[in-house]
Amino acid sequence: MSWVVLFLVPIIGITVFWIVHVMPEKIAHKRHHPQTKAIQTLCLLSLVFGGLLWPIAWLWAYTKPVAHKLAYGTDKGDEFFHEAEAKLRAGTPMEAELAHVKQERGVITAQFLLKLGCRKLRDVNFFRFSFGWRQGLYRC
């Protein structure tokens, strides 16, 4: 019985330790987090450092990437769009997934058009202010 404990308990302990430390990576992959590779690296570093970085990886996997959404217009990773495209080409997308992809595409398009419209408006206002108001052509 003691031999079983000597061999079985360390194997089970190492397996549980490994599963718990890989969990944030799996969560990030499931949630299509855009920084999944960085979370995976942090999980592996956590294994090396005895689990000290694991809580950070866990929190990071569950956070919503607001800065990524501001920079790129979406809070999903590239894998999400590649998977959706592959499902669409295969003809097996679920209706909810298809609606979500269309909504994401619409949001990105709207943000692009808004930025383009703001640039045009800024240029027009600059022109009006620089040339028109000085000459008295445009008055409020």
C-alpha positions in Angstrom: 0.0 0.0 0.0 2.8 2.4 0.8 4.4 1.8 -2.6 1.1 2.8 -4.3 1.0 6.0 -2.3 4.6 6.7 -3.1 4.0 6.4 -6.8 0.4 7.3 -7.3 0.1 10.5 -5.1 3.0 12.4 -6.9 1.6 11.5 -10.3 -1.9 12.7 -9.3 -0.5 15.8 -7.7 1.6 16.7 -10.7 -1.4 16.1 -13.0 -3.7 18.3 -10.9 -1.1 21.0 -10.7 -0.7 20.9 -14.5 -4.4 21.0 -15.2 -5.0 23.9 -12.9 -2.2 25.9 -14.4 -3.3 25.3 -18.0 -6.9 26.2 -17.2 -6.5 30.0 -17.8 -5.1 29.2 -21.3 -8.2 27.0 -22.1 -10.5 29.7 -20.8 -8.9 32.4 -22.9 -9.1 30.1 -26.0 -12.7 29.4 -25.3 -13.6 33.1 -24.9 -11.6 34.0 -28.0 -9.4 36.4 -26.1 -7.1 38.3 -28.4 -4.0 37.8 -26.1 -4.4 34.0 -25.8 -0.7 33.4 -26.7 0.5 35.8 -24.0 -1.8 34.1 -21.4 -0.4 30.8 -22.5 3.2 32.0 -22.0 2.2 33.3 -18.6 0.8 29.9 -17.7 4.0 28.2 -18.7 6.1 30.7 -16.7 3.8 30.1 -13.8 4.7 26.4 -14.0 8.3 27.3 -13.8 7.9 29.7 -10.9 5.9 27.4 -8.8 2.4 28.8 -9.4 3.1 32.4 -8.4 1.9 33.9 -11.7 -1.2 31.6 -12.1 -3.6 34.1 -10.4 -2.6 36.8 -12.8 -3.1 34.5 -15.8 -6.5 33.5 -14.4 -7.6 37.1 -14.0 -6.2 38.1 -17.4 -8.1 35.3 -19.1 -11.4 36.6 -17.7 -10.8 40.3 -18.3 -12.4 42.0 -21.3 -9.7 43.5 -23.5 -10.8 47.1 -23.6 -7.6 48.5 -24.9 -7.5 45.9 -27.7 -11.1 46.9 -28.6 -10.1 50.6 -28.7 -7.1 49.9 -30.9 -8.5 47.2 -33.3 -12.3 47.7 -33.1 -13.0 44.2 -31.6 -12.5 42.3 -28.4 -12.1 39.0 -30.2 -8.9 37.3 -31.3 -8.1 36.6 -34.9 -8.8 32.9 -34.4 -12.5 33.7 -33.8 -12.8 35.2 -37.2 -10.8 32.4 -38.9 -13.0 29.8 -37.2 -16.2 31.7 -38.2 -15.0 32.0 -41.8 -14.2 28.2 -41.9 -17.6 27.3 -40.6 -19.2 29.7 -43.0 -17.3 28.2 -46.0 -18.3 24.7 -44.8 -21.9 25.8 -44.5 -22.3 24.8 -40.9 -22.5 28.0 -38.9 -25.0 28.3 -36.2 -27.5 31.2 -36.6 -26.3 32.8 -33.3 -22.7 32.7 -34.4 -23.6 34.1 -37.8 -25.6 36.9 -36.3 -22.7 37.7 -33.9 -20.1 37.8 -36.7 -22.4 40.1 -38.8 -22.8 42.3 -35.8 -19.0 42.5 -35.2 -18.5 43.3 -38.8 -21.1 46.0 -38.7 -19.5 47.5 -35.6 -16.1 47.6 -37.2 -17.5 49.1 -40.4 -19.5 51.7 -38.4 -16.3 52.7 -36.5 -14.4 53.0 -39.7 -17.1 55.2 -41.3 -17.3 57.3 -38.1 -13.6 57.9 -38.1 -13.7 58.8 -41.8 -16.7 61.1 -41.2 -14.9 62.8 -38.3 -11.9 63.4 -40.5 -14.0 65.0 -43.2 -15.9 67.1 -40.7 -12.7 68.2 -39.1 -11.2 69.1 -42.5 -14.4 71.1 -43.5 -14.4 72.9 -40.2 -10.8 73.7 -40.5 -11.3 75.1 -43.9 -14.4 77.2 -42.8 -12.5 78.5 -39.8 -9.3 79.3 -41.6 -10.8 81.0 -44.7 -14.5 81.7 -44.4 -14.8 83.3 -40.9 -11.9 85.6 -41.4 -13.5 87.0 -44.5 -16.9 87.2 -42.9 -18.5 84.6 -45.2 -19.7 82.3 -42.5 -21.3 83.7 -39.3 -23.1 81.8 -36.6 
